[in-house]
Amino acid sequence: MSEQAKEAQPVDPFKPYSEQYQSYHAMPAKGRDRDDILKELSAMAEAENAGWQSGQVSGTFYHAGEEHRAFLNRVFSLFSHANTIQFDMCPSMFKMESEIISMTAKMLNGDSIKEHNAEDQVCGTVTSGGTGSILMAMKVYRDWGRKEKGIQAPEIIMPHTAHPAFDKSGSYFGIKMVHVPVAEPDFRVDPAAVEAQINENTVAIVGSAGNYPYGLIDPLPALSQIAVKHEIGFHVDGCLGGFIFPWIEKLGYDIPPFDFRLPGVTSMSADTHKYGFALKGTSVVLYRNNNLRRYQYFNIPDWPGGMYASPTAAGSRSGGLTAATWAAMVYLGEDGYMRAVRDIMKVADEIKAGIAAIPELLLIGEPTFVISFRSEEVDVYHINDFMKSRGWRFNVLQLPPALHFCITMPQTFVPGVADRFLADLKSGVEYARSKSGTVAETTALYGLAGTLEGNQQVTELIYGVFDYLYSV
Ligand SMILES: *Cc1c(COP(=O)(O)O)cnc(C)c1O
């Protein structure tokens, strides 16, 4: 390609390196120099870090600072080669995992279950992420329902806003996931609507603390009562909120009970790799008692390869992740999490108040650290187009169109992020006004879903993107 032609080609956002670095269709016949590899990868990492280090990216990077990351990397390297499942050769692994589980259970008021049943004892496992935790809990309810209630066609009821990992569980494990729409004006699930869906095949219900779209906590006390009344499971998804709401509550914010204080809660997921500030690839799933946890375990006693048992969906897992998670929790301690969350909430409160003062924008529910808004006067997708041009990355919501910004530590590292955000957002509203009657770029992708045909189109489009991404 001539230099001129190269210049005319826009950089492919999915494959920005294809011109810059060699692509390997096969292993190099002769291995490369280590320093050379490190140099190339350092350049890529640096380029990609620049995107979020400005504090302009919603969520995504649950990063507690370069020093913290350097510490976790050192810890990781001590056990990077170890296999968590090899409990006989690496007893350190179950020492650390049992303590991660215990610390998480304590944080989520696991002790309070004794008030309801002295024989219960919160327990759990470490998994490879929030999806892993949710998959495990859903499998537990399916198998529990089959064994203890004879349910052959299990159903689980979830708010429409609950994470897609629940639908993935339904798809993997043959569970019918019954969606209940969220209700305006507060955008949380209506407990009566959940109860109306319960039938003899229902094994569990789901609530979020908080949900991904809006960061809102469902009416969990009411859902808890429903679960108790119908003697079914109740999973609270705290993947996002599990490691932040306990500290937001301690700071004095009005947070309704969302954890094992509620007598109906039989399981929870909480992601160490989000607000736990550990490395990516770990989460905790907790159960109210060991009877439930046992439906998660797997064993094949008569395999020619010997004894094979595993407590989670994963086989081998890196001991480095276990060690880094344990170290993050023990290093930060309650005071460390409190400091981090105080800083996060300071920025969140500024942004929330600023959005509330913009007449065209409507906050969705009562936000805490995830702030979502919509508008009845301008197209928020135009706002997204504008904010994108200023380097801000929102999470785009649909049905109805809305945007959210999730505050993480990178927003607290750079001074003045909230002020700059609000100034740009006001300009974004002006821009959206000026574009009234035109179709926003964001609408190209987000305007499709919601009808049978539209949903099929979106899925086809996304699968095509995967195919393309997996091409060298
Ligand atoms: C992130 C998240 C999950 C799980 O996601 P993973 O990417 O698998 O860790 C589940 N629920 C909510 C509300 C989340 O935000």
PDBQT file of the ligand as one rigid body, heavy atoms in Angstrom, charges set to zero:
ROOT
HETATM    1  C1  LIG A 501     -20.223  -6.889  36.698  1.00  0.00    +0.000 C 
HETATM    2  C2  LIG A 501     -21.523  -7.418  37.134  1.00  0.00    +0.000 A 
HETATM    3  C3  LIG A 501     -21.779  -8.803  37.175  1.00  0.00    +0.000 A 
HETATM    4  C4  LIG A 501     -20.819  -9.886  36.764  1.00  0.00    +0.000 C 
HETATM    5  O1  LIG A 501     -19.942  -9.577  35.786  1.00  0.00    +0.000 OA
HETATM    6  P1  LIG A 501     -18.511 -10.219  35.538  1.00  0.00    +0.000 P 
HETATM    7  O2  LIG A 501     -18.062  -9.387  34.405  1.00  0.00    +0.000 OA
HETATM    8  O3  LIG A 501     -18.701 -11.633  35.168  1.00  0.00    +0.000 OA
HETATM    9  O4  LIG A 501     -17.689 -10.044  36.760  1.00  0.00    +0.000 OA
HETATM   10  C5  LIG A 501     -22.993  -9.201  37.666  1.00  0.00    +0.000 A 
HETATM   11  N1  LIG A 501     -23.912  -8.327  38.082  1.00  0.00    +0.000 NA
HETATM   12  C6  LIG A 501     -23.695  -7.005  38.066  1.00  0.00    +0.000 A 
HETATM   13  C7  LIG A 501     -24.749  -6.079  38.582  1.00  0.00    +0.000 C 
HETATM   14  C8  LIG A 501     -22.506  -6.498  37.578  1.00  0.00    +0.000 A 
HETATM   15  O5  LIG A 501     -22.298  -5.182  37.525  1.00  0.00    +0.000 OA
ENDROOT
TORSDOF 0
